[in-house]
Amino acid sequence: MAEHRFLQALDRVLTAVLKTSGVVCLVGLLGMISAMIFVRFVPISSMGWADEIVELAFVCMVFLGSAVLWRERSHFRVDMIPHWLEGSKAGPILKIVLNTLSLAFFLVFTYQGIILTLRTTDNSPILDLPKFLWYAVLPVSGGVFIGYTIRDLWLLFRGRPVP
């Protein structure tokens, strides 16, 4: 039981971190892009450096936000066939097959994200930030995808509903 409570607490913390990161990135994007537009019409300063921050914030927002959507099963999906098979013996089998295929994809995605992150050695041109920061979000979000897919498979194999 203690392990179950620990996993629930970890899930709550991870979800809060992912959602907060997404909101911070979105607010940062809004502020940066608004400032960049303002400076184009009122040329008081150069903001060439802001493009790098916008790229980084956008990448983080997309991939960490996608991880939250995957956790909550709120992402876009075509679920016509699973709805047709709901309540039949084939329904749970289809869910297991789809989750297994998703797990295989996320394993490859995460592995390739790790390779890309580790092989990146250059820096951004203006702020001189290491470019691996742009790619590091791939294995991080991939790990979250994998964790929640394993959770879903575990629940499906035990005959319990997936949240």
Secondary structure, DSSP 4 states (H G I P E B T S, - for coil): -HHHHHHHHHHHHHHHHHHHHHHHHHHHHHHHHHHHHHHHHS-SS--TTHHHHHHHHHHHHHHHHHHHHHHHT-S----HHHHHHTTSTHHHHHHHHHHHHHHHHHHHHHHHHHHHHHH---B-TTT--BTHHHHHHHHHHHHHHHHHHHHHHHHHHTTPPP-
